[in-house]
Amino acid sequence: MPSLSKTYHRDPLLVAFGEAVRRIRLEHGISQEQLALMTGLDRSYMGGVERGDSNVTLLKMNAVARALGLSLAELMRDAKL
Protein backbone atom coordinates (compact mmCIF):
# COMPACT_ATOMS: atom_id res chain seq x y z
CA MET A 1 0.00 0.00 0.00
CA PRO A 2 1.37 3.46 -0.85
CA SER A 3 2.38 5.55 2.11
CA LEU A 4 0.38 8.66 2.93
CA SER A 5 1.97 11.95 2.03
CA LYS A 6 2.29 14.15 5.09
CA THR A 7 2.36 17.14 2.75
CA TYR A 8 -1.09 16.49 1.27
CA HIS A 9 -2.82 14.32 3.90
CA ARG A 10 -6.35 15.66 4.49
CA ASP A 11 -5.73 18.82 2.48
CA PRO A 12 -9.10 20.62 2.15
CA LEU A 13 -9.02 20.36 -1.67
CA LEU A 14 -8.42 16.62 -1.53
CA VAL A 15 -11.11 16.18 1.11
CA ALA A 16 -13.64 18.14 -0.98
CA PHE A 17 -12.83 16.05 -4.05
CA GLY A 18 -13.08 12.80 -2.09
CA GLU A 19 -16.37 13.77 -0.48
CA ALA A 20 -17.84 14.57 -3.89
CA VAL A 21 -16.65 11.22 -5.28
CA ARG A 22 -18.18 9.34 -2.33
CA ARG A 23 -21.48 11.24 -2.52
CA ILE A 24 -21.90 10.69 -6.27
CA ARG A 25 -20.78 7.06 -6.02
CA LEU A 26 -23.41 6.38 -3.38
CA GLU A 27 -26.08 8.23 -5.39
CA HIS A 28 -25.31 5.88 -8.28
CA GLY A 29 -25.46 2.82 -6.01
CA ILE A 30 -21.86 1.87 -6.81
CA SER A 31 -19.66 0.23 -4.20
CA GLN A 32 -16.16 1.51 -3.60
CA GLU A 33 -14.82 -1.77 -4.95
CA GLN A 34 -16.93 -1.47 -8.12
CA LEU A 35 -15.70 2.08 -8.70
CA ALA A 36 -12.11 0.95 -8.20
CA LEU A 37 -12.59 -1.80 -10.79
CA MET A 38 -14.23 0.63 -13.23
CA THR A 39 -11.28 3.01 -12.96
CA GLY A 40 -8.48 0.45 -12.82
CA LEU A 41 -7.45 1.67 -9.37
CA ASP A 42 -6.91 -0.38 -6.22
CA ARG A 43 -9.84 -0.38 -3.76
CA SER A 44 -7.65 0.75 -0.88
CA TYR A 45 -6.35 3.62 -3.02
CA MET A 46 -9.95 4.60 -3.83
CA GLY A 47 -10.64 4.67 -0.10
CA GLY A 48 -7.72 7.04 0.33
CA VAL A 49 -9.10 9.26 -2.42
CA GLU A 50 -12.50 9.42 -0.73
CA ARG A 51 -10.90 10.25 2.64
CA GLY A 52 -8.66 12.95 1.18
CA ASP A 53 -5.53 10.96 2.00
CA SER A 54 -4.28 10.62 -1.59
CA ASN A 55 -3.02 13.38 -3.87
CA VAL A 56 -4.84 12.20 -6.99
CA THR A 57 -3.31 12.80 -10.42
CA LEU A 58 -5.26 14.48 -13.18
CA LEU A 59 -5.48 11.23 -15.14
CA LYS A 60 -6.88 9.35 -12.14
CA MET A 61 -9.38 12.14 -11.42
CA ASN A 62 -10.54 11.93 -15.01
CA ALA A 63 -10.92 8.14 -14.78
CA VAL A 64 -13.03 8.52 -11.63
CA ALA A 65 -15.20 11.21 -13.24
CA ARG A 66 -15.79 9.10 -16.36
CA ALA A 67 -16.65 6.03 -14.29
CA LEU A 68 -19.25 8.14 -12.48
CA GLY A 69 -20.68 9.31 -15.82
CA LEU A 70 -19.38 12.86 -15.49
CA SER A 71 -16.82 15.05 -17.13
CA LEU A 72 -13.91 16.07 -14.95
CA ALA A 73 -15.26 19.64 -15.00
CA GLU A 74 -18.63 18.43 -13.71
CA LEU A 75 -17.01 16.46 -10.90
CA MET A 76 -14.84 19.42 -9.93
CA ARG A 77 -17.89 21.71 -9.98
CA ASP A 78 -19.78 19.26 -7.74
CA ALA A 79 -16.82 19.32 -5.33
CA LYS A 80 -16.95 23.15 -5.47
CA LEU A 81 -13.36 23.30 -6.72
DSSP file (Angstrom, degrees, kcal/mol; ACC not computed):
  #  RESIDUE AA STRUCTURE BP1 BP2  ACC     N-H-->O    O-->H-N    N-H-->O    O-->H-N    TCO  KAPPA ALPHA  PHI   PSI    X-CA   Y-CA   Z-CA
    1    1 A M              0   0    0      0, 0.0     2,-0.0     0, 0.0     0, 0.0   0.000 360.0 360.0 360.0 136.5    0.0    0.0    0.0
    2    2 A P        -     0   0    0      0, 0.0     2,-0.1     0, 0.0     3,-0.0  -0.361 360.0-112.4 -65.9 145.8    1.4    3.5   -0.8
    3    3 A S        -     0   0    0      1,-0.1     2,-0.3    -2,-0.0     0, 0.0  -0.451  33.2-104.7 -76.1 152.5    2.4    5.6    2.1
    4    4 A L        -     0   0    0     -2,-0.1     2,-0.6     1,-0.1    50,-0.1  -0.557  30.1-122.5 -77.6 138.8    0.4    8.7    2.9
    5    5 A S     >  -     0   0    0     48,-0.6     4,-2.1    -2,-0.3     3,-0.3  -0.715  11.8-156.4 -82.2 122.2    2.0   12.0    2.0
    6    6 A K  T  4 S+     0   0    0     -2,-0.6    -1,-0.2     1,-0.2    -2,-0.0   0.779  93.1  60.8 -67.2 -24.7    2.3   14.2    5.1
    7    7 A T  T  4 S+     0   0    0      1,-0.2    -1,-0.2    -3,-0.1    -2,-0.0   0.887 120.0  21.5 -68.3 -39.1    2.4   17.1    2.8
    8    8 A Y  T >4 S+     0   0    0     -3,-0.3     3,-2.4    45,-0.1    -2,-0.2   0.542  84.1 134.0-109.5  -9.9   -1.1   16.5    1.3
    9    9 A H  T 3< S-     0   0    0     -4,-2.1    44,-0.2     1,-0.3    43,-0.1  -0.195  88.7  -9.8 -52.0 120.4   -2.8   14.3    3.9
   10   10 A R  T 3  S+     0   0    0     42,-2.1    -1,-0.3     1,-0.2    43,-0.2   0.728  85.7 172.2  61.7  26.2   -6.4   15.7    4.5
   11   11 A D    <>  -     0   0    0     -3,-2.4     4,-2.6    41,-0.5     3,-0.4  -0.436  42.8-119.2 -59.3 138.2   -5.7   18.8    2.5
   12   12 A P  H  > S+     0   0    0      0, 0.0     4,-2.3     0, 0.0     5,-0.2   0.818 113.0  52.6 -55.3 -34.0   -9.1   20.6    2.1
   13   13 A L  H  > S+     0   0    0      2,-0.2     4,-2.2     1,-0.2     5,-0.2   0.920 111.6  45.4 -67.2 -42.6   -9.0   20.4   -1.7
   14   14 A L  H  > S+     0   0    0     -3,-0.4     4,-2.6     2,-0.2    38,-0.2   0.880 112.9  50.8 -68.0 -37.5   -8.4   16.6   -1.5
   15   15 A V  H  X S+     0   0    0     -4,-2.6     4,-2.7    37,-0.2     5,-0.2   0.923 110.2  49.4 -65.1 -44.4  -11.1   16.2    1.1
   16   16 A A  H  X S+     0   0    0     -4,-2.3     4,-1.9    -5,-0.2    -2,-0.2   0.911 112.9  47.4 -61.9 -42.7  -13.6   18.1   -1.0
   17   17 A F  H  X S+     0   0    0     -4,-2.2     4,-2.3     2,-0.2    -2,-0.2   0.943 113.6  47.6 -62.9 -47.5  -12.8   16.1   -4.0
   18   18 A G  H  X S+     0   0    0     -4,-2.6     4,-2.6     1,-0.2    -2,-0.2   0.882 110.0  51.9 -62.8 -40.2  -13.1   12.8   -2.1
   19   19 A E  H  X S+     0   0    0     -4,-2.7     4,-2.6     2,-0.2    -1,-0.2   0.892 110.1  49.5 -64.4 -38.8  -16.4   13.8   -0.5
   20   20 A A  H  X S+     0   0    0     -4,-1.9     4,-2.6    -5,-0.2     5,-0.3   0.919 110.8  50.0 -65.2 -43.2  -17.8   14.6   -3.9
   21   21 A V  H  X S+     0   0    0     -4,-2.3     4,-2.7     2,-0.2    -2,-0.2   0.944 113.3  46.1 -59.6 -48.2  -16.6   11.2   -5.3
   22   22 A R  H  X S+     0   0    0     -4,-2.6     4,-2.6     2,-0.2     5,-0.2   0.930 113.0  49.4 -61.7 -46.7  -18.2    9.3   -2.3
   23   23 A R  H  X S+     0   0    0     -4,-2.6     4,-2.1     1,-0.2    -1,-0.2   0.927 115.4  42.4 -60.0 -47.3  -21.5   11.2   -2.5
   24   24 A I  H  X S+     0   0    0     -4,-2.6     4,-1.8     2,-0.2    -1,-0.2   0.894 112.5  54.3 -68.8 -39.8  -21.9   10.7   -6.3
   25   25 A R  H  <>S+     0   0    0     -4,-2.7     5,-2.4    -5,-0.3     4,-0.3   0.931 111.1  45.4 -58.5 -46.2  -20.8    7.1   -6.0
   26   26 A L  H ><5S+     0   0    0     -4,-2.6     3,-1.2     1,-0.2    -1,-0.2   0.882 108.6  56.1 -66.7 -38.2  -23.4    6.4   -3.4
   27   27 A E  H 3<5S+     0   0    0     -4,-2.1    -1,-0.2     1,-0.3    -2,-0.2   0.845 109.6  47.5 -59.7 -33.3  -26.1    8.2   -5.4
   28   28 A H  T 3<5S-     0   0    0     -4,-1.8    -1,-0.3    -3,-0.1    -2,-0.2   0.467 113.8-120.4 -86.8  -2.4  -25.3    5.9   -8.3
   29   29 A G  T < 5 +     0   0    0     -3,-1.2     2,-0.4    -4,-0.3    -3,-0.2   0.829  62.8 146.5  67.5  32.4  -25.5    2.8   -6.0
   30   30 A I      < -     0   0    0     -5,-2.4    -1,-0.2    -6,-0.2    -2,-0.1  -0.858  44.1-132.4-104.0 133.2  -21.9    1.9   -6.8
   31   31 A S     >  -     0   0    0     -2,-0.4     4,-2.4     1,-0.1     5,-0.2  -0.376  24.1-113.4 -75.7 162.3  -19.7    0.2   -4.2
   32   32 A Q  H  > S+     0   0    0      1,-0.2     4,-2.3     2,-0.2     5,-0.1   0.895 119.8  51.8 -61.6 -39.3  -16.2    1.5   -3.6
   33   33 A E  H  > S+     0   0    0      2,-0.2     4,-2.4     1,-0.2    -1,-0.2   0.905 108.5  50.3 -65.3 -41.4  -14.8   -1.8   -4.9
   34   34 A Q  H  > S+     0   0    0      2,-0.2     4,-2.5     1,-0.2    -2,-0.2   0.924 110.9  49.1 -61.6 -44.3  -16.9   -1.5   -8.1
   35   35 A L  H  X S+     0   0    0     -4,-2.4     4,-1.6     1,-0.2     6,-0.3   0.911 109.6  52.2 -62.8 -41.4  -15.7    2.1   -8.7
   36   36 A A  H  X>S+     0   0    0     -4,-2.3     5,-1.8     1,-0.2     4,-1.3   0.929 111.0  47.3 -59.6 -45.2  -12.1    1.0   -8.2
   37   37 A L  H  <5S+     0   0    0     -4,-2.4     3,-0.2     1,-0.2    -2,-0.2   0.897 110.0  53.0 -62.9 -40.2  -12.6   -1.8  -10.8
   38   38 A M  H  <5S+     0   0    0     -4,-2.5    -1,-0.2     1,-0.2    -2,-0.2   0.786 116.8  38.5 -65.6 -27.7  -14.2    0.6  -13.2
   39   39 A T  H  <5S-     0   0    0     -4,-1.6    -1,-0.2    -3,-0.3    -2,-0.2   0.568 108.2-118.7 -99.8 -11.6  -11.3    3.0  -13.0
   40   40 A G  T  <5S+     0   0    0     -4,-1.3     2,-0.3     1,-0.3    -3,-0.2   0.670  72.4 128.4  79.7  16.2   -8.5    0.4  -12.8
   41   41 A L      < -     0   0    0     -5,-1.8    -1,-0.3    -6,-0.3    -2,-0.2  -0.702  66.8 -99.0-103.6 157.4   -7.4    1.7   -9.4
   42   42 A D     >  -     0   0    0     -2,-0.3     4,-2.2     1,-0.1     5,-0.2  -0.454  28.3-125.9 -70.8 145.8   -6.9   -0.4   -6.2
   43   43 A R  H  > S+     0   0    0      1,-0.2     4,-2.0     2,-0.2     5,-0.1   0.884 111.1  51.4 -63.0 -39.0   -9.8   -0.4   -3.8
   44   44 A S  H  > S+     0   0    0      1,-0.2     4,-1.7     2,-0.2    -1,-0.2   0.869 109.1  51.0 -67.6 -34.2   -7.6    0.8   -0.9
   45   45 A Y  H  > S+     0   0    0      2,-0.2     4,-2.1     1,-0.2    -2,-0.2   0.912 107.7  53.1 -65.6 -41.5   -6.3    3.6   -3.0
   46   46 A M  H  X S+     0   0    0     -4,-2.2     4,-2.4     1,-0.2    -2,-0.2   0.881 106.2  53.7 -61.4 -37.7   -9.9    4.6   -3.8
   47   47 A G  H  X S+     0   0    0     -4,-2.0     4,-1.7     1,-0.2    -1,-0.2   0.906 107.6  50.6 -61.2 -41.0  -10.6    4.7   -0.1
   48   48 A G  H  X>S+     0   0    0     -4,-1.7     5,-2.9     2,-0.2     6,-1.1   0.863 108.5  52.2 -64.3 -36.4   -7.7    7.0    0.3
   49   49 A V  H ><5S+     0   0    0     -4,-2.1     3,-0.8     4,-0.2    -2,-0.2   0.944 109.9  48.3 -62.9 -47.8   -9.1    9.3   -2.4
   50   50 A E  H 3<5S+     0   0    0     -4,-2.4    -2,-0.2     1,-0.3    -1,-0.2   0.798 113.3  47.8 -66.4 -28.2  -12.5    9.4   -0.7
   51   51 A R  H 3<5S-     0   0    0     -4,-1.7    -1,-0.3    -5,-0.2    -2,-0.2   0.600 114.1-114.8 -84.8 -12.1  -10.9   10.3    2.6
   52   52 A G  T <<5S+     0   0    0     -4,-0.9   -42,-2.1    -3,-0.8   -41,-0.5   0.711  84.0 119.5  82.7  21.2   -8.7   12.9    1.2
   53   53 A D      < +     0   0    0     -5,-2.9   -48,-0.6   -44,-0.2     2,-0.4   0.622  59.4  67.0 -91.3 -15.6   -5.5   11.0    2.0
   54   54 A S  S    S-     0   0    0     -6,-1.1     2,-1.3   -50,-0.1    -2,-0.1  -0.908  74.0-137.0-115.7 132.6   -4.3   10.6   -1.6
   55   55 A N        -     0   0    0     -2,-0.4     2,-0.1    -3,-0.0    -6,-0.1  -0.733  36.0-148.6 -84.0  96.0   -3.0   13.4   -3.9
   56   56 A V        -     0   0    0     -2,-1.3     2,-0.1    -7,-0.1    -2,-0.0  -0.415   4.4-127.4 -76.0 136.6   -4.8   12.2   -7.0
   57   57 A T     >  -     0   0    0     -2,-0.1     4,-2.6     1,-0.1     5,-0.2  -0.377  24.8-110.2 -76.9 161.9   -3.3   12.8  -10.4
   58   58 A L  H  > S+     0   0    0      1,-0.2     4,-2.3     2,-0.2     5,-0.2   0.885 118.8  52.6 -58.7 -41.7   -5.3   14.5  -13.2
   59   59 A L  H  > S+     0   0    0      1,-0.2     4,-2.0     2,-0.2    -1,-0.2   0.893 110.8  46.6 -64.6 -39.6   -5.5   11.2  -15.1
   60   60 A K  H  > S+     0   0    0      2,-0.2     4,-2.2     1,-0.2    -2,-0.2   0.886 110.7  52.5 -70.5 -38.2   -6.9    9.4  -12.1
   61   61 A M  H  X S+     0   0    0     -4,-2.6     4,-2.6     1,-0.2    -2,-0.2   0.914 110.0  49.3 -61.0 -41.8   -9.4   12.1  -11.4
   62   62 A N  H  X S+     0   0    0     -4,-2.3     4,-2.7     2,-0.2    -2,-0.2   0.897 109.0  51.8 -64.8 -40.5  -10.5   11.9  -15.0
   63   63 A A  H  X S+     0   0    0     -4,-2.0     4,-2.2     2,-0.2    -1,-0.2   0.903 111.3  47.7 -62.5 -41.3  -10.9    8.1  -14.8
   64   64 A V  H  X S+     0   0    0     -4,-2.2     4,-1.5     2,-0.2    -2,-0.2   0.932 112.0  49.5 -65.0 -46.4  -13.0    8.5  -11.6
   65   65 A A  H  <>S+     0   0    0     -4,-2.6     5,-2.8     1,-0.2     3,-0.4   0.937 112.1  47.7 -58.8 -47.9  -15.2   11.2  -13.2
   66   66 A R  H ><5S+     0   0    0     -4,-2.7     3,-1.5     1,-0.2    -1,-0.2   0.891 108.8  53.9 -61.8 -40.8  -15.8    9.1  -16.4
   67   67 A A  H 3<5S+     0   0    0     -4,-2.2    -1,-0.2     1,-0.3    -2,-0.2   0.804 108.8  50.3 -64.2 -28.1  -16.6    6.0  -14.3
   68   68 A L  T 3<5S-     0   0    0     -4,-1.5    -1,-0.3    -3,-0.4    -2,-0.2   0.405 122.1-109.0 -88.6   1.8  -19.3    8.1  -12.5
   69   69 A G  T < 5S+     0   0    0     -3,-1.5     2,-0.3     1,-0.3    -3,-0.2   0.751  82.1 111.6  79.1  24.9  -20.7    9.3  -15.8
   70   70 A L      < -     0   0    0     -5,-2.8    -1,-0.3    -6,-0.2     2,-0.2  -0.832  68.9-114.1-124.5 161.0  -19.4   12.9  -15.5
   71   71 A S     >  -     0   0    0     -2,-0.3     4,-2.2     1,-0.1     5,-0.2  -0.564  37.5-110.9 -81.9 161.9  -16.8   15.0  -17.1
   72   72 A L  H  > S+     0   0    0      1,-0.2     4,-2.6     2,-0.2     5,-0.2   0.896 120.7  55.2 -60.2 -39.0  -13.9   16.1  -15.0
   73   73 A A  H  > S+     0   0    0      1,-0.2     4,-2.4     2,-0.2    -1,-0.2   0.898 107.2  49.6 -61.8 -40.4  -15.3   19.6  -15.0
   74   74 A E  H  > S+     0   0    0      2,-0.2     4,-2.4     1,-0.2    -1,-0.2   0.916 111.6  48.1 -65.2 -42.4  -18.6   18.4  -13.7
   75   75 A L  H  X S+     0   0    0     -4,-2.2     4,-1.9     2,-0.2    -2,-0.2   0.916 112.5  48.4 -64.4 -42.5  -17.0   16.5  -10.9
   76   76 A M  H  <>S+     0   0    0     -4,-2.6     5,-2.9     2,-0.2     4,-0.2   0.893 111.2  50.8 -64.3 -39.1  -14.8   19.4   -9.9
   77   77 A R  H ><5S+     0   0    0     -4,-2.4     3,-1.4     1,-0.2    -2,-0.2   0.914 108.6  51.7 -63.5 -43.0  -17.9   21.7  -10.0
   78   78 A D  H 3<5S+     0   0    0     -4,-2.4    -1,-0.2     1,-0.3    -2,-0.2   0.862 109.5  49.8 -62.2 -35.2  -19.8   19.3   -7.7
   79   79 A A  T 3<5S-     0   0    0     -4,-1.9    -1,-0.3    -5,-0.2    -2,-0.2   0.471 114.8-121.8 -79.9  -1.9  -16.8   19.3   -5.3
   80   80 A K  T < 5       0   0    0     -3,-1.4    -3,-0.2    -4,-0.2    -2,-0.1   0.888 360.0 360.0  59.8  41.9  -17.0   23.2   -5.5
   81   81 A L      <       0   0    0     -5,-2.9    -4,-0.2    -6,-0.1    -5,-0.1   0.362 360.0 360.0-111.6 360.0  -13.4   23.3   -6.7
